[in-house]
Amino acid sequence: MHFVKAKGILSAQNGMNLYRGCTHGCIYCDSRSKCYHMEHAFEDIEVKENAVSLLKHSLKHKRKRCMIGTGSMTDPYIPLEMELGYVRKALYLIYEYGFGFTVITKSNRILRDLDLLQQINKQTKCVVQMTLTTYDEALCRKIEPNVSTTKDRFEVLKRLRDAGIPAVVWLTPILPFINDTQENICGILDMCIEAKVYGIICFGMGLTLREGNREYFYEQLDRQFPGLKEKYIRAYGNRYMIESPENRRLMELFSRKCDKSGIVHSNEQIFKYLHTFEEKGAAEQLGLWDYK
């Protein structure tokens, strides 16, 4: 890891990245793409040493409260977070200043902060977004090697359900010839139904590949799935959008099961929900300070 001083912490859309880089090792990671101009090794985590103080200043001076998000570029619950605690410090500030919060993660380390997530959700709104791609645990270890398995993430979703914290699942990416099967999609959807998630984000069955992440992805295919790289090259060349041959059939299955179970699957509706700040009524806040 290495430390840098950041000039700012919140984007125009009120997103933040406390760290840059990741050690999860997911073979498909778009954040490796060269267009993001990461000038250091991806696994050499860049720590924004003044991130918490910048966040405090930003929250203190915002005219209107809103949802604060993190995790779009770097999963904040990398192992280093358990040592530095930047996310937890940020959560204290978000709660203290009365803002809402949403996070994207693949890690069960988020359960360390369940108490703060509950407090934020009781005061305003907290939504946890969890990525699920692969129902099979052995396959999960191949494509997402250094992070909580799908089973562990499912346990997180159930804990969130029991705590009354809404969850959204990202069903992406679905890798052609690897996890684009009816068994995989049904397995994940059944987990989502049991965990009573609010919604599932899906952009179709496939993935995106561009300079930087394409090379890494192909290296990992050679290592984990010998011969599959050549099949990708024959089928897709240098395309950015890589659509599974099973896309239409699996998307019909996805929509049908979501409709039947009452899970929101309109990306537009989910993103609107994620960005909408909701302040709880005064009656709901009366018991806030009694919360432990």
MIDOSE-1310 file (N, C-alpha, C; in nm, 2 decimals, decimal comma, always signed):
residues 292
mhfv	+0,08/-0,12/+0,00/+0,00/+0,00/+0,00/+0,09/+0,12/+0,00; +0,03/+0,24/-0,04/+0,10/+0,36/-0,03/-0,01/+0,47/+0,00; +0,04/+0,58/+0,06/-0,05/+0,69/+0,10/-0,04/+0,81/+0,01; -0,15/+0,87/-0,02/-0,15/+1,00/-0,10/-0,25/+1,10/-0,03
kakg	-0,23/+1,22/-0,06/-0,32/+1,33/-0,01/-0,41/+1,36/-0,12; -0,54/+1,35/-0,10/-0,64/+1,37/-0,20/-0,68/+1,52/-0,20; -0,72/+1,57/-0,31/-0,77/+1,71/-0,32/-0,92/+1,72/-0,28; -0,99/+1,61/-0,31/-1,14/+1,61/-0,27/-1,18/+1,46/-0,25
ilsa	-1,30/+1,44/-0,20/-1,34/+1,30/-0,17/-1,47/+1,27/-0,23; -1,56/+1,36/-0,25/-1,70/+1,34/-0,30/-1,70/+1,38/-0,45; -1,76/+1,29/-0,53/-1,78/+1,32/-0,67/-1,91/+1,41/-0,68; -1,94/+1,45/-0,81/-2,06/+1,53/-0,83/-2,18/+1,45/-0,80
qngm	-2,18/+1,32/-0,80/-2,29/+1,23/-0,77/-2,28/+1,19/-0,62; -2,19/+1,25/-0,54/-2,18/+1,21/-0,40/-2,13/+1,07/-0,38; -2,04/+1,02/-0,47/-1,97/+0,90/-0,45/-1,83/+0,92/-0,40; -1,78/+0,83/-0,33/-1,64/+0,84/-0,28/-1,57/+0,71/-0,29
nlyr	-1,43/+0,72/-0,31/-1,35/+0,61/-0,30/-1,24/+0,64/-0,20; -1,24/+0,57/-0,09/-1,14/+0,59/+0,02/-1,01/+0,52/-0,02; -1,02/+0,42/-0,10/-0,90/+0,35/-0,15/-0,90/+0,34/-0,30; -0,79/+0,32/-0,37/-0,78/+0,29/-0,51/-0,70/+0,16/-0,53
gcth	-0,75/+0,07/-0,61/-0,69/-0,06/-0,62/-0,76/-0,16/-0,54; -0,73/-0,29/-0,56/-0,80/-0,40/-0,49/-0,72/-0,52/-0,49; -0,75/-0,61/-0,39/-0,67/-0,74/-0,38/-0,77/-0,85/-0,39; -0,89/-0,83/-0,43/-0,99/-0,94/-0,44/-0,95/-1,04/-0,56
gciy	-0,89/-0,99/-0,66/-0,84/-1,08/-0,77/-0,94/-1,13/-0,87; -1,06/-1,06/-0,87/-1,17/-1,10/-0,96/-1,12/-1,10/-1,11; -1,13/-1,20/-1,18/-1,07/-1,21/-1,31/-1,12/-1,11/-1,42; -1,24/-1,06/-1,39/-1,31/-0,98/-1,49/-1,31/-0,83/-1,46
cdsr	-1,24/-0,79/-1,36/-1,25/-0,65/-1,30/-1,23/-0,54/-1,40; -1,34/-0,46/-1,42/-1,33/-0,35/-1,51/-1,24/-0,24/-1,46; -1,23/-0,23/-1,33/-1,15/-0,12/-1,27/-1,00/-0,13/-1,31; -0,96/-0,24/-1,37/-0,82/-0,25/-1,42/-0,80/-0,18/-1,55
skcy	-0,91/-0,14/-1,61/-0,90/-0,07/-1,74/-0,81/+0,05/-1,74; -0,74/+0,07/-1,85/-0,64/+0,18/-1,85/-0,71/+0,32/-1,86; -0,84/+0,32/-1,89/-0,91/+0,45/-1,90/-0,92/+0,52/-1,77; -0,90/+0,44/-1,66/-0,92/+0,50/-1,53/-0,78/+0,56/-1,48
hmeh	-0,68/+0,54/-1,56/-0,55/+0,61/-1,53/-0,50/+0,58/-1,39; -0,50/+0,46/-1,35/-0,44/+0,42/-1,23/-0,29/+0,40/-1,25; -0,21/+0,48/-1,19/-0,06/+0,49/-1,22/+0,02/+0,40/-1,13; -0,04/+0,30/-1,07/+0,03/+0,21/-0,98/-0,02/+0,07/-1,00
afed	+0,05/-0,03/-0,95/+0,00/-0,17/-0,96/-0,13/-0,18/-0,89; -0,22/-0,25/-0,96/-0,36/-0,26/-0,91/-0,37/-0,31/-0,77; -0,28/-0,41/-0,73/-0,29/-0,46/-0,60/-0,21/-0,38/-0,49; -0,14/-0,27/-0,54/-0,08/-0,18/-0,45/-0,18/-0,07/-0,41
ievk	-0,24/-0,09/-0,30/-0,36/-0,01/-0,26/-0,32/+0,13/-0,23; -0,38/+0,22/-0,30/-0,36/+0,37/-0,28/-0,46/+0,41/-0,17; -0,40/+0,46/-0,06/-0,49/+0,50/+0,06/-0,49/+0,65/+0,06; -0,61/+0,71/+0,06/-0,63/+0,86/+0,07/-0,62/+0,89/+0,21
enav	-0,50/+0,93/+0,26/-0,48/+0,95/+0,40/-0,57/+1,06/+0,47; -0,61/+1,15/+0,39/-0,69/+1,26/+0,44/-0,84/+1,25/+0,40; -0,88/+1,13/+0,36/-1,01/+1,11/+0,31/-1,12/+1,14/+0,42; -1,10/+1,10/+0,54/-1,20/+1,12/+0,65/-1,21/+1,26/+0,68
sllk	-1,11/+1,34/+0,69/-1,12/+1,48/+0,72/-1,18/+1,56/+0,60; -1,15/+1,51/+0,48/-1,22/+1,57/+0,36/-1,37/+1,55/+0,36; -1,40/+1,42/+0,40/-1,55/+1,39/+0,41/-1,62/+1,47/+0,51; -1,56/+1,49/+0,63/-1,62/+1,57/+0,73/-1,64/+1,71/+0,69
hslk	-1,55/+1,77/+0,62/-1,56/+1,90/+0,57/-1,68/+1,91/+0,47; -1,68/+1,81/+0,38/-1,78/+1,81/+0,27/-1,92/+1,80/+0,33; -1,94/+1,70/+0,43/-2,07/+1,68/+0,49/-2,12/+1,80/+0,57; -2,02/+1,86/+0,64/-2,05/+1,98/+0,72/-2,10/+2,09/+0,64
hkrk	-2,06/+2,11/+0,52/-2,09/+2,23/+0,44/-2,19/+2,20/+0,33; -2,24/+2,08/+0,32/-2,34/+2,05/+0,22/-2,48/+2,12/+0,25; -2,54/+2,18/+0,16/-2,67/+2,25/+0,18/-2,78/+2,16/+0,20; -2,78/+2,04/+0,13/-2,89/+1,95/+0,15/-2,83/+1,81/+0,17
rcmi	-2,89/+1,73/+0,26/-2,85/+1,60/+0,29/-2,89/+1,51/+0,17; -2,82/+1,40/+0,15/-2,83/+1,31/+0,04/-2,78/+1,18/+0,07; -2,78/+1,09/-0,03/-2,72/+0,96/-0,02/-2,57/+0,97/-0,05; -2,49/+0,91/+0,03/-2,34/+0,90/+0,01/-2,31/+0,76/-0,03
gtgs	-2,24/+0,74/-0,15/-2,21/+0,61/-0,19/-2,07/+0,58/-0,20; -2,03/+0,45/-0,19/-1,89/+0,41/-0,21/-1,89/+0,27/-0,27; -1,78/+0,23/-0,33/-1,76/+0,10/-0,38/-1,77/+0,08/-0,53; -1,80/+0,19/-0,61/-1,82/+0,17/-0,75/-1,69/+0,14/-0,82
mtdp	-1,58/+0,19/-0,77/-1,45/+0,16/-0,84/-1,36/+0,06/-0,76; -1,37/+0,07/-0,63/-1,29/-0,01/-0,54/-1,38/-0,06/-0,42; -1,38/-0,19/-0,40/-1,45/-0,25/-0,29/-1,39/-0,19/-0,16; -1,47/-0,12/-0,08/-1,41/-0,06/+0,04/-1,37/-0,16/+0,15
yipl	-1,43/-0,28/+0,14/-1,40/-0,38/+0,24/-1,29/-0,48/+0,20; -1,18/-0,42/+0,15/-1,06/-0,50/+0,13/-1,00/-0,53/+0,26; -0,91/-0,63/+0,27/-0,85/-0,66/+0,40/-0,79/-0,55/+0,47; -0,73/-0,45/+0,40/-0,66/-0,34/+0,46/-0,76/-0,25/+0,54
emel	-0,89/-0,25/+0,51/-0,99/-0,17/+0,58/-0,99/-0,22/+0,73; -0,97/-0,35/+0,75/-0,98/-0,40/+0,89/-0,87/-0,35/+0,97; -0,76/-0,31/+0,91/-0,65/-0,25/+0,98/-0,66/-0,10/+1,00; -0,71/-0,03/+0,89/-0,71/+0,12/+0,89/-0,85/+0,17/+0,94
gyvr	-0,95/+0,11/+0,91/-1,09/+0,15/+0,96/-1,14/+0,28/+0,90; -1,10/+0,31/+0,78/-1,15/+0,44/+0,71/-1,30/+0,43/+0,69; -1,35/+0,32/+0,64/-1,49/+0,31/+0,62/-1,57/+0,33/+0,74; -1,53/+0,27/+0,85/-1,60/+0,28/+0,98/-1,60/+0,43/+1,02
kaly	-1,49/+0,49/+1,01/-1,48/+0,64/+1,05/-1,58/+0,72/+0,96; -1,58/+0,68/+0,83/-1,67/+0,76/+0,74/-1,82/+0,73/+0,78; -1,85/+0,61/+0,81/-1,98/+0,58/+0,85/-2,03/+0,66/+0,98; -1,94/+0,68/+1,07/-1,97/+0,76/+1,19/-2,01/+0,90/+1,15
liye	-1,93/+0,95/+1,05/-1,96/+1,09/+1,01/-2,09/+1,10/+0,93; -2,11/+1,00/+0,85/-2,24/+1,00/+0,77/-2,36/+0,99/+0,86; -2,35/+0,91/+0,97/-2,45/+0,90/+1,07/-2,46/+1,03/+1,15; -2,35/+1,09/+1,19/-2,35/+1,21/+1,27/-2,42/+1,33/+1,20
ygfg	-2,39/+1,34/+1,07/-2,44/+1,45/+1,00/-2,58/+1,42/+0,93; -2,63/+1,30/+0,95/-2,77/+1,27/+0,91/-2,78/+1,24/+0,76; -2,68/+1,19/+0,70/-2,68/+1,15/+0,56/-2,72/+1,01/+0,54; -2,77/+0,97/+0,42/-2,79/+0,83/+0,39/-2,67/+0,77/+0,33
ftvi	-2,67/+0,64/+0,31/-2,55/+0,57/+0,27/-2,58/+0,44/+0,19; -2,50/+0,42/+0,09/-2,51/+0,30/+0,01/-2,37/+0,25/-0,03; -2,35/+0,12/-0,03/-2,22/+0,07/-0,06/-2,23/-0,05/-0,15; -2,13/-0,07/-0,24/-2,12/-0,19/-0,32/-2,00/-0,27/-0,27
tksn	-2,03/-0,40/-0,24/-1,92/-0,49/-0,19/-1,94/-0,63/-0,23; -1,83/-0,71/-0,21/-1,84/-0,86/-0,23/-1,80/-0,92/-0,10; -1,78/-0,85/+0,01/-1,71/-0,90/+0,13/-1,80/-0,91/+0,25; -1,79/-1,02/+0,32/-1,86/-1,03/+0,45/-1,80/-0,94/+0,56
rilr	-1,69/-0,88/+0,53/-1,63/-0,79/+0,63/-1,73/-0,67/+0,67; -1,82/-0,65/+0,58/-1,92/-0,54/+0,60/-2,00/-0,57/+0,73; -2,01/-0,69/+0,78/-2,08/-0,72/+0,90/-2,01/-0,66/+1,02; -1,89/-0,63/+1,02/-1,82/-0,55/+1,13/-1,90/-0,42/+1,16
dldl	-1,96/-0,36/+1,05/-2,02/-0,23/+1,07/-2,17/-0,24/+1,07; -2,22/-0,36/+1,09/-2,37/-0,37/+1,09/-2,44/-0,28/+1,19; -2,38/-0,25/+1,31/-2,44/-0,16/+1,40/-2,46/-0,02/+1,35; -2,35/+0,03/+1,28/-2,36/+0,16/+1,22/-2,46/+0,17/+1,10
lqqi	-2,46/+0,06/+1,02/-2,55/+0,06/+0,91/-2,69/+0,06/+0,96; -2,72/-0,01/+1,07/-2,86/-0,01/+1,12/-2,89/+0,13/+1,18; -2,80/+0,20/+1,24/-2,83/+0,33/+1,29/-2,86/+0,43/+1,18; -2,78/+0,42/+1,07/-2,80/+0,51/+0,96/-2,94/+0,48/+0,90
nkqt	-2,97/+0,35/+0,88/-3,10/+0,31/+0,82/-3,22/+0,35/+0,91; -3,20/+0,35/+1,04/-3,31/+0,39/+1,13/-3,33/+0,54/+1,12; -3,22/+0,62/+1,10/-3,23/+0,76/+1,09/-3,27/+0,81/+0,95; -3,21/+0,75/+0,85/-3,24/+0,79/+0,71/-3,26/+0,67/+0,63
kcvv	-3,17/+0,64/+0,54/-3,17/+0,52/+0,46/-3,03/+0,46/+0,43; -3,02/+0,33/+0,45/-2,89/+0,26/+0,42/-2,93/+0,15/+0,33; -2,86/+0,14/+0,22/-2,88/+0,02/+0,12/-2,75/-0,04/+0,09; -2,74/-0,17/+0,12/-2,62/-0,25/+0,09/-2,63/-0,32/-0,05
qmtl	-2,54/-0,29/-0,14/-2,54/-0,36/-0,27/-2,43/-0,47/-0,27; -2,48/-0,59/-0,30/-2,39/-0,70/-0,30/-2,38/-0,77/-0,44; -2,26/-0,79/-0,49/-2,24/-0,85/-0,62/-2,25/-1,00/-0,60; -2,33/-1,07/-0,68/-2,34/-1,22/-0,69/-2,33/-1,26/-0,83
ttyd	-2,23/-1,34/-0,86/-2,21/-1,38/-1,00/-2,22/-1,53/-1,02; -2,19/-1,61/-0,92/-2,16/-1,75/-0,94/-2,21/-1,84/-0,82; -2,31/-1,92/-0,85/-2,38/-2,00/-0,75/-2,28/-2,11/-0,70; -2,21/-2,17/-0,79/-2,11/-2,28/-0,76/-1,99/-2,22/-0,68
ealc	-1,97/-2,28/-0,56/-1,86/-2,23/-0,48/-1,72/-2,25/-0,54; -1,70/-2,37/-0,60/-1,57/-2,40/-0,66/-1,54/-2,30/-0,77; -1,64/-2,28/-0,85/-1,62/-2,18/-0,96/-1,60/-2,04/-0,91; -1,67/-2,01/-0,81/-1,66/-1,87/-0,75/-1,51/-1,85/-0,71
rkie	-1,45/-1,95/-0,65/-1,31/-1,94/-0,60/-1,22/-1,92/-0,72; -1,26/-1,97/-0,84/-1,17/-1,95/-0,96/-1,18/-1,81/-1,01; -1,30/-1,75/-1,02/-1,32/-1,62/-1,08/-1,32/-1,51/-0,99; -1,33/-1,53/-0,86/-1,33/-1,43/-0,75/-1,25/-1,48/-0,64
pnvs	-1,12/-1,50/-0,66/-1,04/-1,59/-0,57/-1,01/-1,54/-0,43; -1,00/-1,41/-0,40/-0,96/-1,36/-0,27/-1,07/-1,29/-0,20; -1,19/-1,32/-0,22/-1,30/-1,25/-0,15/-1,40/-1,36/-0,10; -1,49/-1,31/-0,02/-1,60/-1,40/+0,03/-1,67/-1,47/-0,08
ttkd	-1,69/-1,60/-0,06/-1,76/-1,68/-0,16/-1,91/-1,64/-0,16; -1,98/-1,69/-0,26/-2,12/-1,66/-0,28/-2,20/-1,70/-0,15; -2,17/-1,81/-0,10/-2,24/-1,86/+0,02/-2,22/-1,76/+0,14; -2,10/-1,71/+0,15/-2,07/-1,61/+0,26/-2,15/-1,49/+0,23
rfev	-2,16/-1,44/+0,11/-2,23/-1,32/+0,08/-2,38/-1,34/+0,10; -2,43/-1,46/+0,07/-2,57/-1,50/+0,09/-2,60/-1,48/+0,24; -2,51/-1,53/+0,33/-2,53/-1,51/+0,47/-2,54/-1,37/+0,51; -2,46/-1,28/+0,45/-2,46/-1,14/+0,47/-2,60/-1,09/+0,44
lkrl	-2,65/-1,12/+0,32/-2,78/-1,08/+0,28/-2,89/-1,12/+0,37; -2,88/-1,23/+0,43/-2,98/-1,28/+0,53/-2,97/-1,20/+0,66; -2,85/-1,17/+0,70/-2,83/-1,09/+0,82/-2,88/-0,95/+0,80; -2,87/-0,89/+0,68/-2,92/-0,76/+0,64/-3,07/-0,77/+0,65
rdag	-3,13/-0,87/+0,59/-3,27/-0,89/+0,59/-3,33/-0,89/+0,73; -3,26/-0,96/+0,82/-3,31/-0,97/+0,96/-3,29/-0,84/+1,04; -3,19/-0,76/+0,99/-3,17/-0,63/+1,05/-3,25/-0,52/+0,99; -3,33/-0,55/+0,89/-3,42/-0,45/+0,83/-3,35/-0,36/+0,74
ipav	-3,23/-0,39/+0,69/-3,15/-0,31/+0,60/-3,18/-0,36/+0,45; -3,23/-0,27/+0,37/-3,26/-0,31/+0,23/-3,13/-0,35/+0,15; -3,14/-0,45/+0,06/-3,03/-0,49/-0,02/-3,06/-0,49/-0,16; -2,96/-0,46/-0,24/-2,97/-0,47/-0,39/-2,86/-0,56/-0,43
vwlt	-2,89/-0,65/-0,52/-2,78/-0,74/-0,58/-2,75/-0,70/-0,72; -2,62/-0,71/-0,75/-2,57/-0,69/-0,88/-2,55/-0,83/-0,94; -2,63/-0,86/-1,04/-2,61/-0,99/-1,11/-2,52/-0,96/-1,23; -2,40/-0,95/-1,21/-2,31/-0,91/-1,32/-2,16/-0,92/-1,27
pilp	-2,07/-0,96/-1,36/-2,09/-1,00/-1,49/-2,12/-1,15/-1,50; -2,19/-1,19/-1,60/-2,21/-1,33/-1,63/-2,12/-1,37/-1,75; -2,03/-1,45/-1,73/-1,92/-1,48/-1,83/-1,96/-1,59/-1,93; -1,96/-1,56/-2,06/-2,00/-1,66/-2,16/-1,91/-1,78/-2,14
find	-1,98/-1,90/-2,15/-1,91/-2,03/-2,15/-1,86/-2,07/-2,01; -1,89/-1,98/-1,91/-1,84/-2,01/-1,77/-1,95/-2,02/-1,67; -2,03/-1,91/-1,66/-2,14/-1,91/-1,56/-2,27/-1,87/-1,62; -2,28/-1,87/-1,75/-2,40/-1,84/-1,82/-2,49/-1,96/-1,84
tqen	-2,54/-2,01/-1,73/-2,62/-2,13/-1,73/-2,75/-2,11/-1,65; -2,85/-2,18/-1,69/-2,98/-2,17/-1,62/-2,96/-2,21/-1,47; -2,88/-2,31/-1,45/-2,86/-2,36/-1,31/-2,80/-2,24/-1,23; -2,70/-2,17/-1,28/-2,64/-2,07/-1,21/-2,73/-1,95/-1,18
icgi	-2,80/-1,91/-1,28/-2,89/-1,79/-1,26/-3,00/-1,83/-1,16; -3,06/-1,95/-1,18/-3,17/-1,99/-1,08/-3,12/-2,00/-0,94; -2,99/-2,05/-0,93/-2,94/-2,06/-0,79/-2,92/-1,93/-0,73; -2,87/-1,83/-0,80/-2,85/-1,70/-0,74/-2,98/-1,63/-0,71
ldmc	-3,08/-1,64/-0,81/-3,21/-1,58/-0,79/-3,28/-1,64/-0,67; -3,27/-1,77/-0,65/-3,33/-1,83/-0,53/-3,27/-1,78/-0,40; -3,14/-1,75/-0,40/-3,08/-1,68/-0,28/-3,14/-1,55/-0,26; -3,16/-1,47/-0,37/-3,21/-1,34/-0,36/-3,35/-1,34/-0,31
ieak	-3,43/-1,43/-0,35/-3,57/-1,45/-0,31/-3,57/-1,48/-0,16; -3,49/-1,57/-0,12/-3,49/-1,61/+0,03/-3,44/-1,49/+0,11; -3,35/-1,42/+0,06/-3,29/-1,30/+0,14/-3,38/-1,18/+0,13; -3,49/-1,19/+0,05/-3,59/-1,08/+0,03/-3,52/-0,95/-0,01
vygi	-3,43/-0,95/-0,11/-3,37/-0,83/-0,15/-3,47/-0,74/-0,22; -3,44/-0,61/-0,22/-3,52/-0,51/-0,28/-3,52/-0,52/-0,43; -3,40/-0,53/-0,49/-3,39/-0,54/-0,63/-3,27/-0,60/-0,68; -3,26/-0,63/-0,81/-3,15/-0,69/-0,87/-3,11/-0,61/-1,00
icfg	-2,99/-0,57/-1,00/-2,94/-0,49/-1,12/-2,87/-0,59/-1,21; -2,92/-0,59/-1,34/-2,86/-0,68/-1,44/-2,86/-0,60/-1,57; -2,75/-0,60/-1,64/-2,73/-0,53/-1,77/-2,74/-0,63/-1,89; -2,78/-0,75/-1,86/-2,77/-0,85/-1,96/-2,67/-0,95/-1,92
mglt	-2,68/-1,07/-1,99/-2,58/-1,18/-1,96/-2,46/-1,16/-2,04; -2,35/-1,12/-1,98/-2,23/-1,09/-2,05/-2,13/-1,01/-1,96; -2,04/-0,95/-2,03/-1,94/-0,86/-1,96/-1,88/-0,76/-2,05; -1,80/-0,67/-2,00/-1,74/-0,57/-2,09/-1,59/-0,60/-2,08
lreg	-1,52/-0,58/-2,19/-1,37/-0,59/-2,19/-1,31/-0,48/-2,27; -1,22/-0,41/-2,21/-1,14/-0,31/-2,28/-1,00/-0,31/-2,23; -0,92/-0,22/-2,29/-0,77/-0,23/-2,27/-0,74/-0,22/-2,12; -0,66/-0,32/-2,08/-0,63/-0,32/-1,93/-0,70/-0,44/-1,87
nrey	-0,83/-0,44/-1,87/-0,89/-0,56/-1,80/-0,90/-0,67/-1,90; -0,90/-0,65/-2,03/-0,91/-0,76/-2,13/-0,78/-0,85/-2,12; -0,67/-0,78/-2,11/-0,54/-0,86/-2,10/-0,54/-0,94/-1,97; -0,58/-0,88/-1,86/-0,58/-0,96/-1,74/-0,68/-1,07/-1,74
fyeq	-0,79/-1,05/-1,80/-0,90/-1,15/-1,81/-0,85/-1,27/-1,89; -0,78/-1,24/-2,00/-0,73/-1,35/-2,09/-0,62/-1,43/-2,02; -0,53/-1,36/-1,94/-0,43/-1,43/-1,87/-0,49/-1,53/-1,77; -0,60/-1,48/-1,70/-0,66/-1,57/-1,61/-0,74/-1,68/-1,67
ldrq	-0,79/-1,66/-1,79/-0,86/-1,77/-1,86/-0,75/-1,88/-1,90; -0,64/-1,83/-1,94/-0,53/-1,93/-1,97/-0,49/-2,01/-1,85; -0,50/-1,95/-1,74/-0,45/-2,02/-1,61/-0,56/-2,11/-1,56; -0,69/-2,06/-1,56/-0,80/-2,13/-1,50/-0,88/-2,22/-1,59
fpgl	-0,89/-2,17/-1,72/-0,97/-2,24/-1,82/-0,90/-2,25/-1,95; -0,80/-2,34/-1,96/-0,72/-2,36/-2,08/-0,80/-2,38/-2,20; -0,76/-2,30/-2,31/-0,83/-2,31/-2,43/-0,95/-2,21/-2,45; -1,00/-2,16/-2,34/-1,12/-2,07/-2,35/-1,09/-1,94/-2,41
keky	-0,96/-1,89/-2,39/-0,93/-1,76/-2,44/-0,94/-1,76/-2,60; -0,90/-1,86/-2,66/-0,91/-1,87/-2,80/-1,05/-1,87/-2,85; -1,14/-1,93/-2,77/-1,28/-1,94/-2,80/-1,34/-1,80/-2,79; -1,30/-1,72/-2,69/-1,34/-1,58/-2,68/-1,30/-1,50/-2,80
iray	-1,17/-1,51/-2,84/-1,12/-1,44/-2,95/-1,19/-1,47/-3,08; -1,22/-1,59/-3,10/-1,29/-1,63/-3,22/-1,44/-1,58/-3,22; -1,50/-1,58/-3,10/-1,64/-1,54/-3,09/-1,66/-1,39/-3,09; -1,56/-1,31/-3,03/-1,58/-1,17/-3,00/-1,48/-1,08/-3,05
gnry	-1,36/-1,13/-3,09/-1,26/-1,04/-3,13/-1,22/-0,94/-3,02; -1,22/-0,81/-3,06/-1,18/-0,71/-2,96/-1,31/-0,62/-2,92; -1,42/-0,68/-2,92/-1,54/-0,61/-2,88/-1,54/-0,57/-2,74; -1,61/-0,46/-2,71/-1,62/-0,41/-2,58/-1,73/-0,48/-2,51
mies	-1,85/-0,50/-2,57/-1,96/-0,56/-2,51/-1,96/-0,71/-2,55; -1,95/-0,80/-2,45/-1,94/-0,94/-2,48/-2,07/-1,01/-2,43; -2,15/-1,04/-2,52/-2,28/-1,09/-2,48/-2,29/-1,25/-2,49; -2,34/-1,31/-2,39/-2,35/-1,45/-2,39/-2,45/-1,50/-2,50
penr	-2,42/-1,61/-2,56/-2,51/-1,67/-2,66/-2,64/-1,71/-2,59; -2,64/-1,72/-2,46/-2,76/-1,76/-2,38/-2,84/-1,63/-2,33; -2,80/-1,52/-2,37/-2,85/-1,39/-2,32/-3,00/-1,39/-2,32; -3,06/-1,41/-2,44/-3,21/-1,39/-2,45/-3,28/-1,49/-2,36
rlme	-3,24/-1,61/-2,36/-3,31/-1,72/-2,28/-3,29/-1,69/-2,13; -3,17/-1,65/-2,09/-3,15/-1,63/-1,95/-3,21/-1,50/-1,90; -3,22/-1,40/-1,98/-3,29/-1,27/-1,94/-3,44/-1,30/-1,93; -3,50/-1,38/-2,01/-3,64/-1,41/-1,99/-3,66/-1,48/-1,86
lfsr	-3,57/-1,58/-1,83/-3,58/-1,65/-1,70/-3,56/-1,55/-1,59; -3,47/-1,46/-1,60/-3,44/-1,36/-1,49/-3,57/-1,27/-1,47; -3,62/-1,22/-1,57/-3,74/-1,13/-1,56/-3,86/-1,21/-1,50; -3,88/-1,33/-1,55/-3,99/-1,41/-1,50/-3,98/-1,44/-1,35
kcdk	-3,87/-1,48/-1,31/-3,85/-1,51/-1,17/-3,86/-1,39/-1,08; -3,81/-1,28/-1,12/-3,81/-1,15/-1,05/-3,96/-1,10/-1,04; -4,03/-1,11/-1,15/-4,17/-1,07/-1,15/-4,25/-1,15/-1,05; -4,23/-1,28/-1,05/-4,31/-1,37/-0,97/-4,28/-1,35/-0,82
sgiv	-4,16/-1,31/-0,79/-4,12/-1,30/-0,65/-4,13/-1,16/-0,60; -4,17/-1,06/-0,69/-4,18/-0,92/-0,65/-4,05/-0,85/-0,63; -3,94/-0,89/-0,69/-3,81/-0,83/-0,68/-3,80/-0,72/-0,79; -3,77/-0,60/-0,76/-3,75/-0,50/-0,86/-3,64/-0,53/-0,95
hsne	-3,66/-0,53/-1,08/-3,55/-0,55/-1,18/-3,53/-0,45/-1,29; -3,60/-0,34/-1,27/-3,57/-0,23/-1,36/-3,45/-0,15/-1,31; -3,35/-0,15/-1,39/-3,23/-0,08/-1,35/-3,25/+0,07/-1,32; -3,34/+0,13/-1,40/-3,37/+0,27/-1,38/-3,44/+0,30/-1,25
qifk	-3,53/+0,21/-1,21/-3,60/+0,22/-1,09/-3,51/+0,20/-0,97; -3,42/+0,10/-0,98/-3,33/+0,07/-0,87/-3,23/+0,19/-0,85; -3,18/+0,24/-0,96/-3,08/+0,35/-0,94/-3,15/+0,48/-0,88; -3,27/+0,50/-0,92/-3,35/+0,61/-0,86/-3,37/+0,59/-0,71
ylht	-3,40/+0,47/-0,67/-3,41/+0,43/-0,53/-3,28/+0,46/-0,46; -3,17/+0,41/-0,52/-3,04/+0,43/-0,45/-3,00/+0,57/-0,43; -3,04/+0,66/-0,52/-3,00/+0,80/-0,51/-3,11/+0,89/-0,43; -3,22/+0,83/-0,40/-3,32/+0,91/-0,33/-3,30/+0,91/-0,18
feek	-3,28/+1,03/-0,12/-3,26/+1,04/+0,02/-3,39/+1,04/+0,09; -3,40/+0,96/+0,19/-3,53/+0,95/+0,27/-3,50/+0,98/+0,41; -3,57/+1,08/+0,47/-3,56/+1,11/+0,61/-3,67/+1,05/+0,68; -3,65/+0,97/+0,79/-3,75/+0,91/+0,86/-3,83/+1,02/+0,95
gaae	-3,95/+0,99/+0,97/-4,04/+1,08/+1,05/-3,99/+1,10/+1,19; -4,03/+1,21/+1,26/-3,99/+1,24/+1,39/-4,02/+1,13/+1,49; -4,14/+1,07/+1,47/-4,19/+0,96/+1,56/-4,09/+0,84/+1,55; -4,04/+0,81/+1,43/-3,95/+0,70/+1,41/-3,82/+0,73/+1,48
qlgl	-3,78/+0,86/+1,49/-3,65/+0,89/+1,54/-3,65/+0,90/+1,70; -3,76/+0,90/+1,76/-3,77/+0,92/+1,90/-3,68/+0,82/+1,98; -3,68/+0,69/+1,93/-3,60/+0,59/+2,00/-3,45/+0,58/+1,96; -3,41/+0,67/+1,87/-3,28/+0,66/+1,80/-3,17/+0,65/+1,90
wdyk	-3,17/+0,74/+2,00/-3,06/+0,75/+2,09/-3,06/+0,63/+2,20; -3,16/+0,55/+2,20/-3,17/+0,44/+2,28/-3,10/+0,31/+2,22; -3,07/+0,33/+2,08/-3,02/+0,22/+2,01/-2,88/+0,18/+2,05; -2,86/+0,05/+2,07/-2,72/+0,00/+2,10/-2,67/-0,08/+1,99
